[in-house]
């Protein structure tokens, strides 16, 4: 069910009220996400009899701020399906989460250019190294790294981005106020400290069930423009994420592995069956996605007239990009970023397009 807007008779005040209603209804365990989407889609025309059918005596009981107060007490926030900054990619899938809970600083720019990296919880040392390397390189090319914060490949994917001050988003099977696995708490803290976010469709303190991981996998696949699988066994959950990505029309990539090691049987099969492009380097991903390679980060000696801040800003400028997109990568005050871009423009390194985007005038690597 794709919901992008409501009936024209529904006002902004109605939408604000609907947001509170859906949040409070989300805490009713017997209400499926599909039912919540049905309420959203038909909000202007629903009757008391409908609400009675979902065991709600009076919908007015749910038109309160108690849900917001409860989340605030847990230091959690949420995004509603009809919020302007709810991820557009997620809206496009069947049965998108009506409510996403999160902890951290929400920035819609995080999802403009994102790739998910997934794989086994028991990787080889080689698998860990290639994951960290590709994650760092993708981060340097402006990608947000999305993963599930599980042990193994997920952990290395997040850490690879963090090591180069890149953007990374963790999607949990559990609620963001009770992150799992608990032994990955260091990664959880680093993601939040770096300006990233941790999200889930699970309500606070919800027990983690088998379906929780399936929900997590579909969100990971939907949020990204591409999915990269590194070391996955024949029955790995990472293969489910890859299949979902294919279903959603996303790029799917896989790193080949040792034929004798079961941990690579899933990735090798993806490649063999033509369900994933073989990846041995960053270039394989960027070429498939028709994106320029910025892996050669500019060194100071190549740009004699630029300050460190100008070099960093120039490096962040992958394609023609809006100020907000550039700022989401360099994580600076927006006014400072505008000032730096102006300086680069005056020095002849970048220009402003008619669309209001900044682009490089030359490759200075």
C-alpha positions as CSV (number, residue, x, y, z in Angstrom):
1,X,0.0,0.0,0.0
2,X,1.7,3.2,-1.2
3,X,0.6,6.3,0.7
4,X,2.0,9.6,-0.3
5,X,-0.9,11.9,0.6
6,X,-4.3,12.0,2.1
7,X,-7.7,13.1,0.9
8,X,-7.6,16.8,0.1
9,X,-10.2,17.5,2.8
10,X,-7.7,16.5,5.4
11,X,-6.0,19.6,6.9
12,X,-2.5,19.9,8.4
13,X,-4.2,19.9,11.8
14,X,-5.9,16.7,11.0
15,X,-2.5,15.2,9.9
16,X,-0.9,16.3,13.2
17,X,-3.8,14.6,15.0
18,X,-3.5,11.5,12.9
19,X,0.2,11.3,13.8
20,X,-0.6,11.2,17.5
21,X,-3.3,8.7,17.0
22,X,-1.1,6.3,15.0
23,X,1.7,6.6,17.5
24,X,-0.6,5.7,20.4
25,X,-2.3,2.9,18.4
26,X,1.2,1.5,17.5
27,X,1.6,0.6,21.2
28,X,-1.4,-1.8,20.9
29,X,0.2,-5.1,20.2
30,X,-2.8,-6.5,18.4
31,X,-2.8,-3.9,15.7
32,X,-0.8,-4.8,12.6
33,X,1.1,-2.3,10.6
34,X,-1.3,-3.0,7.7
35,X,-4.2,-1.9,9.9
36,X,-2.4,1.3,10.8
37,X,-1.8,2.0,7.1
38,X,-5.5,1.4,6.4
39,X,-6.3,4.0,9.1
40,X,-3.9,6.5,7.5
41,X,-5.2,5.9,4.0
42,X,-8.9,6.2,4.9
43,X,-8.6,8.6,7.8
44,X,-11.1,11.2,6.4
45,X,-13.8,8.6,6.0
46,X,-13.4,6.2,8.9
47,X,-16.4,5.7,11.1
48,X,-16.9,4.7,14.8
49,X,-17.9,1.2,13.6
50,X,-14.4,0.8,12.1
51,X,-12.7,1.8,15.3
52,X,-14.9,-0.6,17.2
53,X,-13.7,-3.4,14.9
54,X,-10.1,-2.9,16.0
55,X,-11.1,-2.9,19.6
56,X,-10.7,0.8,20.2
57,X,-13.6,2.1,22.2
58,X,-13.0,5.7,21.3
59,X,-10.4,7.1,18.9
60,X,-10.4,10.3,21.0
61,X,-8.6,8.3,23.6
62,X,-5.6,8.1,21.3
63,X,-5.6,11.7,20.2
64,X,-3.2,12.8,23.0
65,X,0.4,13.5,23.6
66,X,1.0,10.6,25.9
67,X,2.9,8.6,23.2
68,X,5.3,11.6,22.8
69,X,5.7,11.9,26.5
70,X,6.5,8.2,26.8
71,X,9.1,8.3,24.1
72,X,10.7,11.5,25.5
73,X,11.1,9.7,28.8
74,X,13.1,7.0,27.0
75,X,15.1,9.6,24.9
76,X,13.5,8.2,21.8
77,X,12.0,10.0,18.8
78,X,9.9,8.9,15.9
79,X,9.1,9.5,12.2
80,X,5.6,9.2,10.9
81,X,4.9,7.9,7.4
82,X,3.5,11.3,6.2
83,X,6.4,13.4,7.7
84,X,8.3,15.3,5.0
85,X,11.6,13.8,6.0
86,X,10.4,10.2,6.3
87,X,12.8,8.3,3.9
88,X,11.3,8.3,0.3
89,X,12.8,4.9,-0.6
90,X,11.0,3.3,2.4
91,X,7.7,4.8,1.3
92,X,7.9,3.0,-2.0
93,X,7.8,-0.6,-0.6
94,X,4.7,-2.6,0.2
95,X,3.6,-2.1,3.8
96,X,6.1,0.6,4.9
97,X,6.4,1.1,8.6
98,X,3.8,3.6,9.7
99,X,6.1,4.6,12.6
100,X,9.9,4.5,12.7
101,X,11.5,4.9,16.2
102,X,15.0,6.2,16.4
103,X,17.7,7.6,18.6
104,X,20.2,10.2,17.3
105,X,20.1,13.2,15.1
106,X,17.7,12.6,12.2
107,X,18.9,14.1,8.9
108,X,17.0,13.2,5.7
109,X,20.3,13.7,3.8
110,X,21.6,10.5,5.2
111,X,19.4,8.6,2.8
112,X,20.1,10.5,-0.3
113,X,23.0,8.2,-1.2
114,X,23.1,5.1,0.8
115,X,24.4,1.5,0.5
116,X,23.7,-1.4,2.8
117,X,26.5,-3.8,3.7
118,X,25.5,-7.1,5.2
119,X,26.9,-10.6,5.8
120,X,27.6,-13.4,8.2
121,X,28.0,-13.0,12.0
122,X,31.1,-15.2,11.9
123,X,33.3,-13.8,9.2
124,X,36.9,-14.7,8.4
125,X,39.7,-12.2,9.0
126,X,39.8,-11.6,5.3
127,X,36.1,-10.9,5.2
128,X,36.5,-8.4,8.0
129,X,39.3,-6.6,6.3
130,X,37.5,-6.3,2.9
131,X,34.3,-5.1,4.6
132,X,36.1,-2.4,6.5
133,X,38.1,-1.3,3.4
134,X,35.0,-1.1,1.1
135,X,33.0,0.6,3.8
136,X,35.7,3.3,4.3
137,X,36.1,3.8,0.6
138,X,32.3,4.1,0.0
139,X,32.1,6.6,2.9
140,X,34.8,8.6,1.2
141,X,32.7,8.6,-1.9
142,X,29.8,10.1,-0.1
143,X,27.8,7.0,0.8
144,X,25.9,6.5,4.0
145,X,26.6,3.0,5.2
146,X,23.5,1.1,6.4
147,X,23.7,-2.2,8.3
148,X,22.0,-4.1,11.1
149,X,24.6,-3.7,13.9
150,X,24.9,-7.4,14.3
151,X,28.2,-9.1,15.0
152,X,30.6,-9.8,12.2
153,X,30.2,-8.1,8.8
154,X,27.6,-5.6,10.1
155,X,29.9,-4.5,12.8
156,X,32.9,-4.1,10.4
157,X,30.7,-2.1,8.0
158,X,29.7,0.4,10.7
159,X,33.3,0.7,12.0
160,X,34.7,1.1,8.5
161,X,32.6,4.2,8.0
162,X,33.3,5.6,11.5
163,X,37.1,5.3,11.0
164,X,36.9,7.9,8.2
165,X,34.3,10.0,9.9
166,X,31.6,8.8,7.5
167,X,27.9,8.6,7.9
168,X,26.4,5.3,9.1
169,X,22.9,4.2,10.1
170,X,22.1,1.1,12.2
171,X,18.7,-0.6,11.7
172,X,17.9,-2.8,14.7
173,X,15.6,-5.8,15.2
174,X,15.1,-4.5,18.7
175,X,14.0,-1.1,19.9
176,X,16.6,1.7,19.8
177,X,16.3,2.0,23.6
178,X,17.4,-1.6,24.1
179,X,20.0,-2.2,21.4
180,X,21.0,-5.7,20.6
181,X,23.4,-7.4,20.7
182,X,24.4,-5.8,23.9
183,X,28.1,-6.6,23.3
184,X,28.0,-4.2,20.3
185,X,27.2,-1.3,22.6
186,X,30.5,0.3,21.7
187,X,29.4,0.5,18.1
188,X,26.0,1.8,19.1
189,X,27.6,4.6,21.1
190,X,30.0,5.6,18.4
191,X,27.3,5.8,15.8
192,X,25.3,8.2,17.9
193,X,28.4,10.2,18.9
194,X,29.3,10.6,15.2
195,X,26.0,12.1,14.3
196,X,24.5,8.9,13.0
197,X,21.2,7.4,13.9
198,X,19.9,4.0,15.2
199,X,16.4,3.1,14.0
200,X,13.8,0.4,14.2
201,X,10.1,-0.3,13.7
202,X,10.0,-2.1,17.0
203,X,8.2,-0.4,19.9
204,X,10.1,0.3,23.1
205,X,11.0,-2.8,25.1
206,X,9.4,-5.1,22.5
207,X,10.6,-8.7,22.7
208,X,12.8,-9.7,19.8
209,X,11.1,-12.4,17.8
210,X,12.1,-14.2,14.5
211,X,9.9,-11.8,12.5
212,X,11.8,-8.9,14.0
213,X,14.9,-9.7,11.9
214,X,12.8,-10.0,8.8
215,X,11.3,-6.6,9.5
216,X,14.9,-5.3,10.0
217,X,16.1,-6.8,6.8
218,X,13.4,-5.2,4.6
219,X,14.1,-1.8,6.1
220,X,17.8,-2.2,5.5
221,X,17.2,-3.2,1.9
222,X,14.6,-0.4,1.2
223,X,16.6,2.5,2.7
224,X,19.6,1.8,0.4
225,X,20.2,2.4,-3.3
226,X,22.3,-0.8,-3.3
227,X,23.2,-3.8,-1.1
228,X,26.6,-5.3,-0.8
229,X,27.0,-8.9,0.6
230,X,30.3,-10.0,2.1
231,X,30.6,-13.6,3.3
232,X,27.2,-15.2,3.7
233,X,26.4,-18.8,4.2
234,X,23.7,-20.7,2.2
235,X,21.0,-19.8,4.7
236,X,22.2,-16.5,5.9
237,X,19.8,-13.6,6.7
238,X,22.0,-11.5,4.5
239,X,20.7,-13.4,1.5
240,X,17.2,-12.4,2.4
241,X,18.3,-8.8,2.5
242,X,19.9,-9.2,-1.0
243,X,16.7,-10.8,-2.4
244,X,14.6,-8.0,-1.0
245,X,16.9,-5.5,-2.5
246,X,16.5,-7.2,-5.9
247,X,12.7,-7.2,-5.4
248,X,12.8,-3.4,-4.7
249,X,14.9,-2.8,-7.9
250,X,18.1,-2.0,-6.1
251,X,21.7,-2.8,-7.2
252,X,23.0,-6.0,-5.5
253,X,26.7,-6.7,-5.2
254,X,28.6,-9.7,-3.7
255,X,32.3,-10.3,-2.8
256,X,33.4,-13.8,-4.0
257,X,35.0,-16.0,-1.4
258,X,36.9,-19.3,-0.8
259,X,35.0,-22.1,-2.5
260,X,35.9,-24.5,0.3
261,X,34.6,-22.2,3.0
262,X,30.8,-22.5,3.8
263,X,30.8,-18.9,4.9
264,X,31.1,-17.8,1.3
265,X,28.7,-20.3,-0.2
266,X,25.8,-17.8,-0.3
267,X,27.8,-15.0,-1.9
268,X,29.3,-17.3,-4.5
269,X,25.8,-18.6,-5.3
270,X,24.4,-15.1,-5.7
271,X,27.1,-14.4,-8.3
272,X,26.8,-17.7,-10.0
273,X,23.1,-17.3,-10.5
274,X,23.4,-13.8,-11.7
275,X,21.6,-12.3,-8.7
276,X,24.5,-10.1,-7.7
277,X,27.4,-8.4,-9.5
278,X,30.8,-9.6,-8.6
279,X,32.8,-7.1,-6.6
280,X,36.6,-7.1,-5.9
281,X,37.1,-3.4,-5.6
282,X,35.3,-0.1,-5.1
283,X,35.4,0.6,-8.8
284,X,33.1,-2.4,-9.5
285,X,30.4,-0.8,-7.4
286,X,30.9,2.8,-8.7
287,X,31.0,1.7,-12.3
288,X,27.8,-0.3,-12.0
289,X,26.1,2.7,-10.4
290,X,27.6,5.1,-12.9
291,X,29.3,7.2,-10.3
292,X,32.7,8.8,-10.3
293,X,35.5,7.3,-8.2
294,X,36.7,9.7,-5.5
295,X,38.8,7.1,-3.7
296,X,42.0,9.1,-4.3
297,X,41.4,11.7,-1.6
298,X,43.1,15.0,-2.3
299,X,46.3,15.7,-0.5
300,X,47.3,19.1,0.6
301,X,50.3,19.3,-1.8
302,X,48.0,18.9,-4.8
303,X,46.0,22.0,-3.8
304,X,48.5,24.6,-2.8
305,X,46.0,27.4,-2.3
306,X,43.4,25.5,-0.2
307,X,42.9,25.3,3.5
308,X,42.3,21.9,5.3
309,X,38.6,22.8,5.5
310,X,38.5,23.6,1.8
311,X,40.2,20.3,0.9
312,X,37.8,18.4,3.0
313,X,34.8,20.1,1.5
314,X,36.2,19.6,-2.0
315,X,36.6,15.9,-1.3
316,X,33.0,15.7,-0.2
317,X,31.8,17.0,-3.5
318,X,31.3,13.8,-5.4
319,X,28.6,14.7,-7.9
320,X,26.7,18.0,-8.4
321,X,25.3,18.4,-4.9
322,X,23.2,20.7,-2.8
323,X,24.7,22.5,0.2
324,X,22.7,20.2,2.5
325,X,24.0,17.1,0.9
326,X,27.6,18.3,1.2
327,X,27.1,19.4,4.8
328,X,25.7,16.0,5.7
329,X,29.1,14.5,4.7
330,X,31.5,17.0,6.3
331,X,29.3,17.6,9.4
332,X,30.0,21.3,9.8
333,X,27.9,24.3,10.7
334,X,25.8,25.1,7.5
335,X,27.0,28.7,7.5
336,X,30.6,27.6,7.6
337,X,30.0,25.1,4.7
338,X,28.4,27.9,2.6
339,X,31.4,30.1,3.3
340,X,33.9,27.4,2.4
341,X,32.0,26.6,-0.9
342,X,32.0,30.3,-1.7
343,X,35.8,30.4,-1.2
344,X,36.3,27.4,-3.4
345,X,34.1,29.0,-6.1
346,X,36.1,32.2,-6.0
347,X,39.3,30.2,-6.3
348,X,38.0,28.5,-9.4
349,X,37.7,24.9,-8.1
350,X,33.9,24.6,-8.2
351,X,30.9,26.3,-9.7
352,X,27.2,26.7,-9.0
353,X,24.8,25.1,-11.4
354,X,21.5,26.6,-12.5
355,X,19.8,24.0,-10.2
356,X,21.6,25.5,-7.2
357,X,24.0,22.6,-6.9
358,X,27.8,22.8,-6.5
359,X,30.1,20.8,-8.9
360,X,33.8,20.4,-9.4
361,X,35.3,22.3,-12.4
362,X,38.2,19.8,-12.7
363,X,39.6,16.6,-11.3
364,X,42.4,17.8,-9.1
365,X,43.7,14.4,-7.9
